[in-house]
Amino acid sequence: MINILKLRKVKLISIFLLIFFGAFLRFYNLNFDDLWSDEMVSFWLSNPTYSFSETLKLIFESNLMVSFEVILKNFHKLFGYDVHVSRYLNAFISVFSIILFVELLRKNSVNINTVLFGTFLLALNIFHIRYAMELRSYTLTFFLALILINLLFKEQYLKKDITRMDYFLIILSSLLMLFCHPFSIIIILSLNFYILCLWVLKKNNNSNLKKIFFLNTFVVIFFLFFYLRGVSHTPYWIKQLDLSFFTNYFFSNFFGSRLIGGVYLITLIYLLMKSLKEMINKANINFFFLILIFFTYLLPVIYGFIFDPILINRYIIFVLIPILFLISNLAFENKNNLTKNILVSLILILTFFNHFTENTFKQFYTEIYPSKPQVKKSLEIINNSKTSNYSVLYNVNNERNINTVYKNYLTNYSKKLKFDLNFVNYLNKKTLPNDLWIIYIRDITEIDFKKPDNFLEYTIKEKKYLNRLELYKLKKNGT
């Protein structure tokens, strides 16, 4: 008995250490990369100097990720509007997500081994780490989805003792989640379908189920009322899915490589096939997660083939919750110890050693290179040159107010570095300096640099290529 208690204590300490290690991987070198264009949009929208009504107006004009931008705005109010502060919000949210996932496993799994295994899988998940270090809404969507699922499930089934406060929190978390990213509507629809299955399969007419079903329906209608009025198109740059998608379903992105993604996918399919009949009979949380995985892929794929393609990997980051939960839970429900040990050991080894091919581990033993536009380096080059004038290559269509977005980020970054630089808005300036630098951020465009009409009398004297950022020094002819 004493040995069993000691072993349990060791496993609990291991869970705590895994959470700490996961936090370390998310916070270390958090600002190694500068922001890329989409992150710059979030940084601009969350400017604390804007009034709340101004912020909402800009959000509805830009991306409708209301929850994330408003929370980020308040984060900036508390900790400062600083280009190196913003990403800490997502890093903290990511760590809290690991803790919430541990709680979900604890309440709904077979034993502590499941909790330990699941904690390892999320703490070291390369996809989750990557988006914990990016200033976008995906990590918050993941976190809010975990809050909602934790509120609803206990001991593998929907809670029977749901209080008024629980209902309030369920509505609140659902709304925040939907207004964080529209793809999270799939979670609500999956939940309602699961409740319908309980009514049909289990003849369960519990009043709580009816309340949750109708509350979910109301929340979805309320969200769609605003969303459909605010969105007039789907992103033009999302490509139609090719056949290779149906061989890995983004698992290669979720887990670091096609090989490791394939191992996770085959393991998940094997465990589901082995437990499918029992899952349907019990209609427990495992069955709900199976429905969620199914709808997460089915609904966007059908929409994409009928209308426009909308599915990319980061939009469905929340599908990691059911994938990792089912692999963790079903692996330790497996009665065959040999199969269980092989599957668990293989996934543990591959997941850990994959990090030696990623910057998460490589940064400790070799030089790593930026993966996003090198804004800081471009500003340093300008600051060390003979001219302090600079500008950004303006977008003629100014989609999503991108010109203002770039100016806001560049001027704030320059201020952070304490550089005495002069930003020139050449579109609204009649008299232009004799020489200046043009920063061209190319991470969201494939269009080659073209000298603006305002500078027809200027010659390009220098060019610098800084990882999807191009820097051009222009000098007026005859000066």
C-alpha positions as CSV (number, residue, x, y, z in Angstrom):
1,M,0.0,0.0,0.0
2,I,2.9,2.4,0.9
3,N,4.6,1.6,-2.4
4,I,1.4,2.3,-4.4
5,L,1.1,5.7,-2.6
6,K,4.7,6.5,-3.3
7,L,4.2,5.6,-7.0
8,R,1.1,7.8,-7.2
9,K,3.1,10.7,-5.6
10,V,5.9,10.3,-8.1
11,K,3.3,10.4,-11.0
12,L,1.7,13.6,-9.6
13,I,5.1,15.2,-9.3
14,S,5.8,14.1,-12.9
15,I,2.6,15.8,-14.1
16,F,3.6,19.0,-12.3
17,L,7.1,18.9,-13.9
18,L,5.6,18.3,-17.3
19,I,3.4,21.4,-16.9
20,F,6.5,23.4,-15.9
21,F,8.5,22.0,-18.8
22,G,5.7,22.8,-21.2
23,A,5.6,26.3,-19.8
24,F,9.4,26.7,-20.2
25,L,9.2,25.7,-23.9
26,R,6.5,28.3,-24.5
27,F,8.1,31.2,-22.8
28,Y,11.8,30.6,-23.7
29,N,12.8,32.9,-26.6
30,L,9.2,34.0,-27.0
31,N,10.1,37.0,-29.0
32,F,12.9,35.5,-31.1
33,D,10.8,36.1,-34.2
34,D,9.2,39.5,-34.9
35,L,5.5,39.6,-35.5
36,W,4.2,38.7,-39.0
37,S,1.4,40.6,-40.8
38,D,-1.6,38.9,-39.1
39,E,0.0,39.4,-35.7
40,M,0.6,43.0,-36.5
41,V,-3.2,43.3,-37.2
42,S,-3.9,42.0,-33.7
43,F,-1.3,44.3,-32.2
44,W,-3.0,47.3,-33.9
45,L,-6.6,46.3,-33.1
46,S,-5.7,46.0,-29.4
47,N,-4.2,49.5,-29.1
48,P,-5.4,50.6,-25.6
49,T,-5.6,54.3,-26.7
50,Y,-8.6,53.5,-28.8
51,S,-12.0,53.7,-27.1
52,F,-14.0,50.5,-26.7
53,S,-16.4,51.5,-29.4
54,E,-13.5,52.3,-31.8
55,T,-12.0,49.0,-31.1
56,L,-15.2,47.1,-31.8
57,K,-15.7,49.0,-35.0
58,L,-12.2,48.2,-36.2
59,I,-12.5,44.5,-35.2
60,F,-15.8,44.1,-37.1
61,E,-14.1,45.7,-40.1
62,S,-11.1,43.4,-39.8
63,N,-11.5,39.9,-38.5
64,L,-14.4,39.5,-36.0
65,M,-12.1,37.8,-33.4
66,V,-13.7,40.0,-30.8
67,S,-12.9,38.1,-27.7
68,F,-9.2,37.8,-28.3
69,E,-8.7,41.4,-29.4
70,V,-10.7,42.9,-26.5
71,I,-8.8,40.7,-24.0
72,L,-5.5,41.6,-25.6
73,K,-6.5,45.3,-25.4
74,N,-7.0,45.0,-21.7
75,F,-3.8,43.0,-21.3
76,H,-2.0,46.0,-22.9
77,K,-3.7,48.4,-20.5
78,L,-2.3,46.4,-17.6
79,F,1.2,45.6,-18.8
80,G,1.9,48.2,-21.5
81,Y,1.5,48.6,-25.2
82,D,4.8,47.0,-26.1
83,V,5.8,44.9,-29.1
84,H,7.6,42.4,-26.8
85,V,4.8,42.2,-24.2
86,S,1.9,41.1,-26.4
87,R,2.8,37.5,-26.9
88,Y,3.0,36.8,-23.2
89,L,-0.8,36.7,-23.1
90,N,-1.0,33.7,-25.4
91,A,1.9,32.0,-23.6
92,F,0.1,32.2,-20.3
93,I,-3.2,31.1,-21.9
94,S,-1.4,28.1,-23.4
95,V,0.0,27.0,-20.0
96,F,-3.4,27.4,-18.4
97,S,-4.7,25.2,-21.2
98,I,-2.4,22.4,-20.2
99,I,-3.7,22.7,-16.6
100,L,-7.3,22.6,-17.9
101,F,-6.5,19.5,-20.0
102,V,-5.0,17.8,-17.0
103,E,-8.3,18.6,-15.1
104,L,-10.4,17.2,-17.9
105,L,-8.4,14.0,-17.9
106,R,-8.5,13.7,-14.1
107,K,-12.3,14.0,-14.1
108,N,-13.0,11.7,-17.0
109,S,-10.2,9.1,-17.4
110,V,-9.6,5.6,-16.1
111,N,-6.4,6.2,-14.1
112,I,-3.5,8.5,-13.3
113,N,-1.4,7.0,-16.1
114,T,-3.9,8.4,-18.6
115,V,-3.5,11.9,-17.0
116,L,0.3,11.6,-17.1
117,F,0.4,10.4,-20.7
118,G,-2.1,13.1,-21.8
119,T,-0.2,15.9,-20.0
120,F,3.0,14.8,-21.8
121,L,1.3,14.8,-25.2
122,L,-0.1,18.4,-24.9
123,A,2.8,19.9,-23.0
124,L,5.2,18.8,-25.8
125,N,2.8,19.2,-28.7
126,I,4.7,21.2,-31.3
127,F,1.6,22.7,-32.9
128,H,0.2,24.0,-29.6
129,I,3.7,25.3,-28.7
130,R,3.9,27.1,-32.0
131,Y,0.6,29.0,-31.6
132,A,1.4,29.7,-28.0
133,M,4.2,31.9,-29.4
134,E,2.0,33.7,-31.9
135,L,-0.3,36.7,-31.4
136,R,-3.4,35.2,-32.8
137,S,-6.8,34.0,-31.5
138,Y,-6.2,30.2,-31.9
139,T,-4.7,29.5,-28.4
140,L,-7.5,31.4,-26.7
141,T,-10.1,29.4,-28.7
142,F,-8.4,26.2,-27.6
143,F,-8.5,27.4,-24.0
144,L,-12.2,28.5,-24.1
145,A,-13.1,25.1,-25.6
146,L,-11.5,23.4,-22.7
147,I,-13.4,25.6,-20.2
148,L,-16.7,24.7,-21.9
149,I,-16.0,20.9,-22.0
150,N,-14.8,20.9,-18.4
151,L,-18.1,22.7,-17.4
152,L,-20.2,20.1,-19.1
153,F,-18.5,16.7,-18.4
154,K,-17.7,14.9,-15.3
155,E,-16.9,11.2,-14.7
156,Q,-17.2,10.6,-18.5
157,Y,-20.7,11.9,-18.9
158,L,-22.6,15.2,-19.1
159,K,-23.1,16.5,-15.6
160,K,-26.4,15.8,-13.9
161,D,-26.0,18.5,-11.2
162,I,-25.7,21.6,-13.3
163,T,-26.3,24.8,-11.3
164,R,-27.5,28.2,-12.5
165,M,-24.0,29.5,-12.2
166,D,-22.8,26.6,-14.4
167,Y,-25.4,27.5,-17.0
168,F,-24.3,31.1,-16.9
169,L,-20.6,30.1,-17.4
170,I,-21.6,27.7,-20.2
171,I,-23.3,30.5,-22.1
172,L,-20.5,32.9,-21.4
173,S,-17.7,30.6,-22.4
174,S,-19.7,29.5,-25.6
175,L,-20.1,33.1,-26.7
176,L,-16.5,34.1,-25.9
177,M,-15.4,31.0,-27.9
178,L,-17.6,31.7,-30.9
179,F,-16.5,35.4,-31.0
180,C,-12.9,34.2,-30.7
181,H,-13.0,32.1,-33.9
182,P,-16.1,31.1,-36.0
183,F,-14.9,27.5,-36.5
184,S,-15.6,26.8,-32.8
185,I,-19.3,26.7,-33.8
186,I,-18.4,23.1,-34.8
187,I,-18.0,22.3,-31.0
188,I,-21.5,23.6,-30.2
189,L,-23.1,21.7,-33.2
190,S,-21.2,18.5,-32.2
191,L,-22.5,18.9,-28.6
192,N,-26.1,19.3,-29.8
193,F,-25.7,16.2,-32.1
194,Y,-24.3,14.3,-29.1
195,I,-27.4,15.3,-27.1
196,L,-29.7,14.1,-29.9
197,C,-27.8,10.8,-29.9
198,L,-28.4,10.5,-26.1
199,W,-32.1,11.0,-26.7
200,V,-32.3,8.4,-29.4
201,L,-29.8,5.8,-28.2
202,K,-30.3,6.1,-24.4
203,K,-33.8,7.5,-24.3
204,N,-32.3,10.1,-21.9
205,N,-34.8,12.9,-21.5
206,N,-33.0,14.6,-18.6
207,S,-34.2,18.2,-18.3
208,N,-30.6,19.4,-18.2
209,L,-30.0,18.0,-21.7
210,K,-32.9,19.9,-23.0
211,K,-31.7,23.1,-21.4
212,I,-28.2,22.7,-22.8
213,F,-29.5,21.9,-26.2
214,F,-31.7,25.0,-26.4
215,L,-29.1,27.2,-24.8
216,N,-26.6,26.1,-27.4
217,T,-29.1,26.7,-30.2
218,F,-29.8,30.2,-28.9
219,V,-26.1,31.0,-28.6
220,V,-25.4,29.8,-32.2
221,I,-28.3,31.9,-33.6
222,F,-27.1,34.9,-31.7
223,F,-23.6,34.5,-33.0
224,L,-24.6,34.0,-36.6
225,F,-26.8,37.1,-36.5
226,F,-23.7,39.2,-36.0
227,Y,-21.2,37.0,-38.0
228,L,-23.2,36.8,-41.2
229,R,-23.8,40.6,-41.2
230,G,-20.1,41.3,-40.6
231,V,-18.5,38.8,-43.0
232,S,-19.0,39.2,-46.7
233,H,-16.4,36.8,-48.1
234,T,-14.1,33.9,-47.3
235,P,-10.3,34.4,-47.4
236,Y,-9.2,34.4,-51.0
237,W,-5.9,32.8,-50.3
238,I,-7.2,29.5,-48.9
239,K,-6.7,26.7,-51.4
240,Q,-9.0,23.8,-52.2
241,L,-7.9,20.6,-50.4
242,D,-5.9,18.2,-52.4
243,L,-5.9,14.4,-52.2
244,S,-2.9,14.4,-49.8
245,F,-5.1,16.0,-47.1
246,F,-7.2,12.8,-47.0
247,T,-4.1,10.7,-46.1
248,N,-3.1,12.7,-43.0
249,Y,-5.9,15.2,-42.1
250,F,-3.3,17.8,-40.9
251,F,-1.7,15.3,-38.5
252,S,1.7,16.0,-40.1
253,N,1.2,19.7,-39.0
254,F,-0.2,18.8,-35.6
255,F,2.6,16.5,-34.6
256,G,5.7,17.8,-36.5
257,S,6.2,15.5,-39.5
258,R,4.4,13.2,-41.8
259,L,6.0,10.1,-40.1
260,I,5.0,11.1,-36.6
261,G,1.6,12.4,-37.7
262,G,1.0,9.1,-39.4
263,V,1.8,7.2,-36.2
264,Y,-0.6,9.4,-34.3
265,L,-3.3,8.9,-36.9
266,I,-2.9,5.1,-37.2
267,T,-2.9,4.9,-33.4
268,L,-6.1,6.9,-33.1
269,I,-7.9,4.9,-35.8
270,Y,-6.8,1.6,-34.3
271,L,-8.0,2.6,-30.8
272,L,-11.3,3.9,-32.1
273,M,-12.0,0.8,-34.1
274,K,-11.2,-1.4,-31.1
275,S,-13.4,0.7,-28.8
276,L,-16.2,1.9,-31.2
277,K,-18.9,-0.5,-30.1
278,E,-18.3,0.2,-26.4
279,M,-18.2,3.9,-27.0
280,I,-21.5,3.9,-28.8
281,N,-23.1,1.7,-26.1
282,K,-21.8,3.9,-23.3
283,A,-22.4,7.2,-25.2
284,N,-19.9,8.8,-22.9
285,I,-17.3,11.6,-23.4
286,N,-15.3,9.4,-25.7
287,F,-18.3,9.2,-28.0
288,F,-18.7,13.0,-27.9
289,F,-15.1,13.4,-28.9
290,L,-15.5,11.0,-31.8
291,I,-18.5,13.1,-33.0
292,L,-16.4,16.3,-32.6
293,I,-13.5,14.9,-34.6
294,F,-15.9,13.7,-37.3
295,F,-17.7,17.1,-37.7
296,T,-14.5,19.1,-37.4
297,Y,-13.4,17.6,-40.7
298,L,-16.7,16.9,-42.4
299,L,-18.5,20.3,-42.1
300,P,-15.6,22.5,-43.5
301,V,-14.8,20.0,-46.3
302,I,-18.5,19.9,-47.5
303,Y,-18.7,23.7,-47.3
304,G,-15.5,24.0,-49.2
305,F,-16.6,21.8,-52.0
306,I,-20.0,23.5,-52.3
307,F,-18.9,27.1,-51.8
308,D,-15.3,28.3,-51.2
309,P,-12.5,26.4,-49.5
310,I,-12.2,27.5,-45.8
311,L,-10.3,24.7,-44.0
312,I,-6.7,25.2,-42.8
313,N,-4.9,23.5,-39.9
314,R,-4.8,26.4,-37.4
315,Y,-8.6,27.1,-37.7
316,I,-9.2,23.7,-36.1
317,I,-6.6,23.7,-33.4
318,F,-9.3,22.7,-30.9
319,V,-9.4,19.2,-32.6
320,L,-6.2,18.4,-30.7
321,I,-8.4,18.2,-27.5
322,P,-10.4,15.1,-28.6
323,I,-7.4,13.6,-30.5
324,L,-5.1,13.7,-27.5
325,F,-7.8,12.8,-25.0
326,L,-8.9,9.7,-26.9
327,I,-5.3,8.5,-27.5
328,S,-4.5,9.0,-23.8
329,N,-7.7,7.5,-22.5
330,L,-8.3,4.6,-25.0
331,A,-4.6,3.5,-24.8
332,F,-4.9,2.8,-21.1
333,E,-8.3,1.2,-21.5
334,N,-6.6,-1.4,-23.8
335,K,-6.6,-4.8,-22.0
336,N,-3.6,-6.0,-24.1
337,N,-0.6,-4.8,-22.1
338,L,1.9,-5.5,-24.9
339,T,0.0,-3.5,-27.5
340,K,-0.6,-0.7,-24.9
341,N,3.1,-0.5,-23.9
342,I,4.3,-0.5,-27.6
343,L,1.8,2.3,-28.6
344,V,2.5,4.5,-25.6
345,S,6.3,4.0,-25.8
346,L,6.4,4.7,-29.5
347,I,4.4,7.9,-29.2
348,L,6.4,9.1,-26.2
349,I,9.8,8.5,-27.9
350,L,8.7,10.0,-31.3
351,T,7.1,13.1,-29.7
352,F,10.1,13.8,-27.5
353,F,12.9,13.3,-30.1
354,N,11.0,15.2,-32.8
355,H,11.8,18.3,-30.8
356,F,15.5,17.9,-31.8
357,T,14.4,18.7,-35.3
358,E,12.5,21.8,-34.2
359,N,13.6,25.1,-32.8
360,T,12.2,24.2,-29.4
361,F,15.3,22.0,-28.7
362,K,17.7,23.2,-31.5
363,Q,17.9,26.6,-29.9
364,F,19.9,25.1,-27.0
365,Y,22.7,23.5,-29.0
366,T,22.9,25.3,-32.4
367,E,22.1,28.5,-34.2
368,I,18.5,28.9,-35.3
369,Y,17.1,31.2,-37.9
370,P,14.1,33.5,-37.9
371,S,10.9,32.1,-39.6
372,K,9.1,35.5,-39.9
373,P,10.0,38.9,-41.4
374,Q,13.1,40.4,-39.7
375,V,11.6,43.8,-38.7
376,K,14.1,44.5,-35.9
377,K,17.1,43.9,-38.2
378,S,15.6,46.2,-40.9
379,L,15.2,49.0,-38.4
380,E,18.7,48.5,-37.1
381,I,20.1,48.8,-40.7
382,I,18.1,52.0,-41.1
383,N,19.3,53.3,-37.8
384,N,22.9,52.6,-38.6
385,S,22.7,54.3,-42.1
386,K,23.1,57.9,-43.0
387,T,19.4,58.5,-43.4
388,S,16.8,58.2,-40.7
389,N,13.8,58.5,-43.2
390,Y,11.9,55.4,-43.8
391,S,8.4,54.2,-44.9
392,V,6.5,51.1,-45.7
393,L,5.5,50.0,-49.2
394,Y,1.8,51.1,-49.2
395,N,-0.9,48.7,-50.3
396,V,-3.0,50.5,-52.9
397,N,-6.2,48.7,-51.8
398,N,-5.3,49.0,-48.1
399,E,-7.0,45.7,-47.3
400,R,-7.8,45.4,-43.5
401,N,-6.2,48.8,-43.0
402,I,-2.9,47.1,-43.6
403,N,-1.0,50.4,-44.2
404,T,-2.0,51.7,-40.8
405,V,-1.2,48.3,-39.3
406,Y,2.4,48.3,-40.6
407,K,3.0,51.9,-39.6
408,N,1.7,51.3,-36.1
409,Y,4.0,48.3,-35.6
410,L,7.1,49.9,-37.1
411,T,6.8,53.1,-35.2
412,N,6.2,51.3,-31.9
413,Y,9.1,48.9,-32.6
414,S,11.3,51.9,-33.4
415,K,10.3,53.5,-30.1
416,K,11.0,50.3,-28.2
417,L,14.5,50.2,-29.7
418,K,14.9,53.9,-28.9
419,F,15.8,54.8,-32.5
420,D,15.3,58.3,-33.6
421,L,13.8,57.5,-37.0
422,N,11.4,59.5,-39.2
423,F,8.4,57.6,-40.7
424,V,7.4,59.2,-44.0
425,N,3.8,58.9,-45.3
426,Y,4.7,59.5,-49.0
427,L,1.1,59.2,-50.1
428,N,0.1,62.4,-48.2
429,K,3.4,64.3,-48.4
430,K,4.0,66.8,-51.2
431,T,7.7,67.3,-50.5
432,L,9.7,64.1,-50.1
433,P,13.2,63.6,-48.6
434,N,16.1,63.2,-51.0
435,D,16.7,59.7,-49.7
436,L,14.8,57.1,-47.6
437,W,14.3,53.4,-46.9
438,I,11.2,51.5,-48.1
439,I,10.3,48.4,-46.0
440,Y,8.3,45.8,-48.1
441,I,6.8,43.1,-45.9
442,R,6.1,40.1,-48.2
443,D,4.7,37.4,-45.9
444,I,1.1,37.7,-47.2
445,T,1.8,38.5,-50.8
446,E,3.7,37.0,-53.8
447,I,3.8,40.3,-55.7
448,D,7.4,41.5,-56.5
449,F,8.5,45.0,-55.3
450,K,7.6,47.8,-57.6
451,K,8.9,51.3,-57.0
452,P,5.9,53.6,-56.1
453,D,4.9,56.3,-58.6
454,N,5.9,58.9,-56.1
455,F,9.5,57.9,-56.5
456,L,9.9,57.8,-60.3
457,E,12.8,60.3,-60.0
458,Y,14.5,58.1,-57.4
459,T,17.1,55.3,-57.9
460,I,17.4,52.1,-55.8
461,K,20.8,52.3,-54.2
462,E,20.7,49.3,-51.8
463,K,18.6,46.1,-51.4
464,K,18.4,43.8,-48.4
465,Y,16.5,40.6,-48.1
466,L,15.4,39.7,-44.6
467,N,13.2,36.6,-44.6
468,R,10.0,37.7,-46.3
469,L,10.9,41.3,-45.7
470,E,12.7,43.4,-48.4
471,L,14.5,46.7,-47.6
472,Y,15.2,49.2,-50.4
473,K,17.2,52.4,-50.1
474,L,16.0,55.1,-52.6
475,K,17.9,58.2,-53.5
476,K,16.6,61.1,-55.6
477,N,18.5,61.5,-58.9
478,G,20.9,64.5,-59.0
479,T,21.3,64.8,-55.2
